[in-house]
Amino acid sequence: MKAARIHSWGGDLVIEDVPEPDLQDGEVLVDVAACGVGLTVLNYMRGDLGNDPNDLPRVPGHELVGRIVKVGPGVEREREGELVAAFFYLFCGRCPRCLAGKEDLCESLAGFVGVQRDGGYVERVSLPARNAIRLPDNMDPVLATVVNDAVATPVHVAGLANIGPGQRVAVVAAGGGVGIHMVQVAQLFGAEVAGLDVTNQKLAYLEGELGVIAVESSDFGAVTMPERWDGKADVVVDLLGRPESLRWALGALAGDGRLVTLTTFRNVNFPITPREMVLSQLSILGSRYCTRAEFDLAARLVAGGQVKPVIGRREGIANVHEIHEDLRTGRLLGRGAVVWQ
């Protein structure tokens, strides 16, 4: 099979032939149709989610969608032929958190698809059966790649931050892969949304196609919220993760406001005081992926047309580096996709 692999953390992708995986107990073999591409892929290829040399070489790509073509021992044969998407976290399914339906907080987490085991930059891949979540059979596999992370993560955020009707929600980096779907999910939950970004293309799409209040944010010192919001937001979702965006977000919050952080960059800090938190009753929330129930809801929202997949570039595996470069330079609108079929 053809695959794109890294042989060192932070190293270049190498396209090469690899053997088809042997299935172990509880695993399924997925014929990959497409794989979503976002900044998370670049971050963990750099080693941000694990840099054990024993995990190399590794096939990246956690947002894979495809059909189960073979099942291993202990997996129902009826699963063959299912259209599935990969759940990113390698959860155990047995600990108290998993049994409570909080797989994202698994107490025995074995790592991540694309980091501790191969992802979707390959023609066929093995997954634990519990990580292969069934999708509606009529979904376009390429469009479905937004479900795994770009929509499932916003669904989790919306619940975590209690986004609802009448709420004022600001999304930082709203034109990116998660952000462009976060604004849609927040709207779906009843909020009025402002989307912050820096390129004219992204701002125009947010305003013209999605009906979002577009806010140019190249200088956070000059960013203000809409006047009819009294200059404040109830929720700020920060997908940029820089000290200046995080500090701005706190200052933009109304009383009882919530800042939701999703980035995991090392050595990023920003100042905050207990006095500030108490006087305005602010909350800072770290959002950790999603549960399988939220993943399933995300799939139904996309399949039902309530959330529009935004995929700014599609390429075969030979040109995946071009998607990566668009991500690094901030040119990519929405998500990218590697298309196998």
C-alpha positions in Angstrom: 0.0 0.0 0.0 1.0 3.6 -0.5 1.5 5.7 2.7 3.0 9.0 3.8 5.0 8.5 7.0 7.4 10.4 9.2 10.6 8.8 10.4 11.4 11.4 13.0 9.3 13.8 15.1 9.4 17.1 13.2 10.8 15.4 10.1 9.4 15.4 6.6 6.7 13.1 5.3 8.0 10.3 3.1 5.7 8.6 0.6 6.5 4.9 0.5 5.1 1.4 0.2 4.1 -0.3 3.4 2.5 -3.7 4.1 -1.2 -4.1 4.9 -1.6 -4.4 8.7 -2.5 -7.7 10.4 -5.6 -7.4 12.4 -5.4 -8.1 16.2 -8.3 -8.9 18.5 -11.0 -6.2 18.5 -9.7 -4.5 15.4 -11.1 -3.6 12.0 -9.4 -2.9 8.7 -10.6 0.4 7.1 -10.3 1.1 3.4 -9.6 4.9 3.6 -11.6 7.1 1.3 -10.4 10.5 2.6 -8.6 12.1 5.6 -9.1 15.6 6.9 -6.1 17.8 7.4 -5.8 20.6 10.0 -3.2 22.2 12.2 -3.5 19.4 14.8 -1.8 17.1 12.3 1.1 19.5 12.0 1.3 19.9 15.8 1.6 16.2 16.5 3.9 15.5 13.6 6.2 18.0 15.4 5.9 15.9 18.5 3.5 18.0 20.6 1.3 15.0 21.6 4.1 12.5 22.1 7.6 12.2 20.8 8.7 8.7 21.7 11.1 7.4 19.1 9.6 3.9 19.6 6.4 5.1 18.0 8.2 5.7 14.7 7.8 5.5 11.8 4.3 6.8 11.9 1.5 7.4 9.5 -0.3 10.7 10.5 -3.9 11.6 9.9 -6.6 11.2 12.6 -9.6 12.5 10.6 -10.0 9.5 8.4 -13.2 8.2 6.9 -13.6 4.9 5.0 -15.3 1.6 4.9 -14.6 -1.5 7.1 -13.5 -4.2 4.7 -12.4 -6.8 7.3 -12.9 -7.5 11.0 -10.5 -9.1 13.4 -11.3 -11.7 16.1 -14.0 -10.6 18.5 -15.6 -8.1 16.2 -19.1 -8.7 14.7 -18.8 -9.7 11.0 -21.9 -7.5 10.4 -19.6 -4.4 10.7 -18.0 -5.2 7.4 -19.2 -2.6 4.8 -19.9 0.1 7.4 -18.9 3.7 6.5 -16.9 4.8 9.6 -14.9 7.7 10.9 -12.0 7.5 13.4 -12.4 8.7 17.0 -9.1 10.4 17.8 -8.4 9.3 21.4 -7.4 5.7 22.0 -9.6 5.2 25.0 -9.9 2.0 27.0 -13.7 1.6 27.2 -13.4 0.1 30.7 -12.4 2.8 33.2 -15.0 4.7 35.2 -14.8 7.7 32.9 -15.3 5.6 29.8 -18.2 3.8 31.4 -19.8 7.2 32.2 -19.6 8.1 28.5 -16.6 10.5 28.9 -14.2 8.7 26.7 -12.2 12.0 26.2 -11.2 11.8 29.9 -10.2 8.1 29.8 -8.1 7.2 32.8 -6.1 4.6 30.8 -5.7 6.5 27.5 -3.3 4.7 25.2 -2.6 7.8 23.1 -3.9 9.1 19.8 -4.7 7.9 16.3 -1.8 9.2 14.1 0.6 9.4 17.0 0.7 6.1 18.9 -0.9 4.2 16.0 -1.2 4.8 12.3 -3.7 7.2 10.9 -5.3 8.0 7.5 -2.4 9.0 5.3 -2.4 5.4 4.0 -4.7 3.4 1.8 -5.8 0.9 4.5 -5.5 1.2 8.2 -6.4 -0.9 11.3 -8.3 0.6 14.2 -9.8 -0.6 17.4 -13.4 -1.4 16.6 -14.5 1.0 19.3 -12.6 3.8 17.6 -14.4 3.2 14.3 -17.7 5.1 14.7 -20.4 4.4 12.1 -21.6 7.2 9.9 -24.9 7.5 8.0 -24.2 5.4 4.9 -25.2 8.0 2.4 -22.6 10.6 3.5 -20.0 11.9 1.1 -16.7 10.5 2.6 -14.7 13.6 1.8 -17.3 16.0 3.3 -17.6 13.6 6.3 -13.9 14.2 7.2 -15.0 17.4 9.0 -17.0 15.3 11.5 -14.0 13.7 13.4 -12.7 16.9 14.8 -13.8 20.1 13.0 -17.4 19.6 14.0 -17.2 17.1 16.9 -14.9 19.5 18.9 -17.3 22.5 18.5 -20.3 20.3 19.6 -18.3 19.5 22.8 -17.4 23.2 23.3 -21.0 24.3 22.9 -22.1 22.0 25.7 -19.1 22.7 27.9 -19.6 26.5 27.7 -23.4 26.4 27.9 -23.8 28.2 24.6 -27.5 28.8 24.0 -30.1 31.3 22.7 -29.2 34.9 23.2 -25.6 34.3 24.0 -22.9 36.5 22.4 -20.1 34.2 21.2 -16.7 35.3 19.8 -14.6 32.8 18.0 -10.9 33.5 17.5 -9.3 32.1 14.3 -12.8 31.6 13.0 -11.8 31.0 9.4 -9.7 27.9 10.2 -10.8 24.3 10.1 -12.3 24.1 13.6 -13.3 27.8 13.8 -15.4 27.8 10.6 -17.5 25.0 11.9 -17.5 26.3 15.5 -19.3 29.5 14.4 -21.9 27.3 12.7 -22.4 25.1 15.7 -22.7 28.2 18.0 -25.4 29.6 15.6 -27.2 26.3 15.6 -27.3 26.4 19.4 -28.9 29.8 19.2 -26.1 32.2 19.7 -25.1 35.4 17.9 -21.6 35.0 16.7 -18.6 37.2 15.9 -15.8 35.5 14.0 -12.2 36.9 14.3 -9.6 36.3 11.6 -7.0 38.2 9.6 -7.4 37.4 5.9 -9.9 39.1 3.6 -11.0 35.8 2.1 -11.9 34.3 5.4 -13.6 37.4 6.7 -15.7 37.6 3.5 -16.7 34.0 3.8 -17.7 34.3 7.4 -19.8 37.3 6.8 -21.2 36.5 3.3 -21.7 32.7 3.5 -22.2 32.1 7.1 -23.9 35.3 8.3 -21.3 35.8 11.0 -20.2 39.2 12.3 -16.7 39.4 10.8 -14.0 41.1 12.9 -10.4 41.8 11.6 -8.0 40.7 14.3 -4.4 41.3 13.1 -4.0 43.7 16.1 -5.7 42.5 19.2 -5.0 45.8 20.8 -7.6 47.3 18.4 -10.2 44.6 18.4 -13.6 45.5 19.7 -16.9 43.6 20.0 -20.1 44.8 18.3 -21.6 47.9 19.8 -25.0 46.2 20.2 -23.2 43.7 22.4 -22.1 46.6 24.6 -18.6 45.7 23.6 -18.6 42.3 25.4 -19.0 38.6 24.8 -20.6 35.9 27.0 -18.2 33.3 25.5 -14.9 33.5 23.7 -13.6 30.4 22.0 -9.8 30.8 21.4 -8.5 28.6 18.7 -5.3 30.6 18.2 -3.7 30.1 21.6 -1.3 33.0 21.7 -0.8 35.2 24.8 -2.2 38.3 23.1 -5.4 36.5 22.0 -5.9 34.9 25.4 -5.4 38.2 27.2 -7.7 40.0 24.9 -10.3 37.3 25.4 -10.4 37.8 29.1 -10.9 41.5 28.7 -13.7 41.0 26.2 -15.8 38.9 28.5 -19.0 40.2 30.2 -19.9 39.2 33.7 -20.2 35.5 34.2 -18.3 35.1 30.9 -16.5 31.9 29.8 -13.2 31.7 27.9 -12.7 28.3 26.2 -9.2 27.3 25.3 -8.4 24.4 23.0 -4.7 24.7 22.1 -1.9 22.8 23.7 1.2 24.7 22.7 4.1 24.4 25.1 5.4 27.5 27.0 2.3 29.7 26.3 1.3 31.8 29.3 -0.9 34.9 29.9 -1.5 37.0 33.0 -4.6 36.8 35.1 -5.5 37.7 38.7 -8.0 36.1 41.1 -9.4 39.6 41.7 -10.3 39.9 38.0 -11.8 36.4 38.0 -13.9 37.0 41.1 -15.2 40.6 40.4 -16.6 39.5 37.0 -17.2 35.8 37.9 -15.2 34.6 35.0 -14.5 31.0 34.0 -11.6 29.6 32.0 -12.5 26.2 30.5 -10.1 23.8 28.9 -11.9 21.8 26.2 -10.7 18.2 25.6 -11.9 16.8 22.3 -15.4 15.2 22.5 -17.3 12.1 23.7 -18.5 9.4 21.3 -22.1 10.7 21.9 -21.0 14.2 20.8 -19.2 12.6 17.8 -22.4 10.9 16.8 -24.3 14.2 17.1 -21.7 15.9 14.9 -22.2 13.3 12.2 -26.0 13.7 12.3 -25.7 17.5 12.1 -23.5 17.3 9.0 -25.5 14.5 7.4 -28.7 16.5 8.0 -27.3 19.7 6.4 -27.4 21.7 9.6 -23.6 22.2 9.6 -22.0 22.9 6.2 -18.6 21.2 5.7 -16.0 23.8 4.5 -13.1 22.1 2.8 -10.8 24.6 1.2 -8.4 22.2 -0.6 -8.4 18.6 -1.7 -5.3 16.7 -2.8 -4.0 13.2 -3.4 -1.4 11.9 -1.0 1.4 13.0 -3.3 0.5 16.7 -2.8 -0.5 16.6 0.9 2.5 18.9 1.6 0.7 21.6 -0.3 -2.2 21.5 2.1 0.3 21.6 5.0 2.0 24.7 3.6 -1.4 26.4 3.2 -2.0 25.7 6.9 1.3 27.0 8.0 0.8 30.3 6.1 -2.8 30.7 7.2 -4.1 30.6 3.6 -6.4 27.6 4.0 -10.1 28.3 4.3 -11.7 25.7 6.5 -10.3 22.2 6.4 -8.1 20.4 3.9 -8.6 16.8 2.8 -6.4 14.0 1.4 -8.6 12.1 -1.0 -7.7 8.4 -1.7 -10.8 7.4 -3.7 
